[in-house]
C-alpha cells in the first residue's frame, strides 16, 4: 500500500507550485486582499486551464476524471500559496452533488461548464429538507 504521492501527482504538485509561485506571489495576494477586487480573473482562468475545475468531473463531461487525492494536490497548492480562487465549491462540492443527485440533463448542462472554468459557483448547505 502506497501512502505517498505517485510520480504523476508529484509532477502535478511541482507544476502547480511553479505556476502559483510566479502568478500568485505573496505580495500580490496581499494586494488582492486589501483591494475591492471580487476575484483574481487571470488566476481563475489560469488555474482552470491547468485543470483545477475539471479534476473530479468525469471525462464524458469534459473533465479530467481524476481521484480525490489529485483534487487534494490542487487544494494544498492553493492553500500554500493563499491563492484567491474559488476551488472547493467549483471543483469539489458542486460537481459531487450534481454527479450524485443530478439528472442526466443537469449533468450534461452544468458539468461541462464547471470543468471548463466557464462557471464559478458557491455552495450552500441546509440542515432542513424541503
LINHU-V489019 format. One record per pair of residues at least 12 apart in sequence whose ideal C-beta (glycine too) atoms are under 10 Angstrom apart, sorted by the first residue. I is the first residue (numbers start at 0). J is the second residue. Records with the same first field share a line. If there is no record, write none. Layout:
I=J + J
//
This chain:
4=68 + 69 + 71 + 72
5=66 + 68 + 69 + 72
7=65 + 69 + 72
8=65 + 66 + 68 + 69 + 71 + 72
9=72
10=72
11=49 + 50 + 54 + 65 + 69 + 72 + 73 + 76
12=69 + 72 + 73 + 75 + 76 + 79
13=76
14=49 + 72 + 76
15=46 + 49 + 50 + 51 + 72 + 73 + 75 + 76 + 77 + 79 + 80 + 82
16=75 + 76 + 79 + 80
17=76
18=42 + 45 + 46 + 48 + 49 + 76 + 80 + 82
19=42 + 45 + 46 + 49 + 76 + 77 + 79 + 80 + 81 + 82 + 84
20=76 + 79 + 80
22=39 + 41 + 42 + 45 + 46 + 80 + 82
23=39 + 41 + 42 + 45 + 46 + 76 + 77 + 80 + 81 + 82 + 83 + 84
24=80
25=80 + 81
27=39 + 42 + 80 + 81 + 82 + 83
28=42 + 80 + 81 + 82 + 83
29=81
31=81 + 82 + 83
32=81 + 83
36=83
37=83
38=83 + 84 + 85 + 119
39=82 + 83 + 84
40=84
42=77 + 80 + 82 + 83 + 84
43=82 + 83 + 84 + 85 + 86 + 89 + 116 + 119
44=84 + 116 + 117
45=82 + 84 + 116
46=73 + 76 + 77 + 82 + 84 + 85 + 86 + 89 + 90 + 116
47=84 + 89 + 90 + 113 + 114 + 115 + 116 + 117 + 119
48=115 + 116
49=73 + 76 + 116
50=62 + 63 + 65 + 69 + 73 + 90 + 114 + 116
51=63 + 70 + 72 + 73 + 74 + 76 + 77 + 82 + 84 + 85 + 86 + 89 + 90 + 116
52=73 + 84 + 85 + 86 + 89 + 90 + 91 + 93 + 94 + 112 + 113 + 114 + 115 + 116 + 117 + 118 + 119 + 120
53=65 + 90 + 94 + 110 + 111 + 113 + 114 + 115 + 116
54=66 + 67 + 69 + 70 + 71 + 72 + 73 + 74 + 86 + 90 + 91 + 94 + 114
55=67 + 69 + 70 + 73 + 90 + 91 + 92 + 94 + 95 + 98 + 110 + 113 + 114
56=90 + 94 + 95 + 97 + 98 + 106 + 109 + 110 + 111 + 113 + 114 + 115
57=94 + 98 + 106 + 110 + 114
58=114
59=106 + 107 + 110 + 111
60=94 + 97 + 98 + 106 + 107 + 108 + 109 + 110 + 111 + 112 + 113 + 114
61=110 + 111 + 112 + 113 + 114 + 115
62=90 + 94 + 98 + 110 + 111 + 113 + 114 + 115
63=114
64=114
67=91 + 95
70=86 + 87 + 90 + 91 + 94 + 95
71=91
73=86 + 90 + 91
74=86 + 87 + 90 + 91
77=90
84=116 + 119
85=119 + 120 + 121
86=119
87=121 + 122
88=113 + 119 + 120 + 121 + 122 + 123
89=113 + 114 + 116 + 118 + 119 + 120 + 121 + 122
90=113 + 114 + 116 + 120
91=122
92=120 + 121 + 122 + 123 + 124
93=109 + 110 + 113 + 118 + 119 + 120 + 121 + 122
94=106 + 109 + 110 + 113 + 114 + 120
95=122
96=109 + 122 + 124
97=109 + 110 + 113 + 120
98=110
//
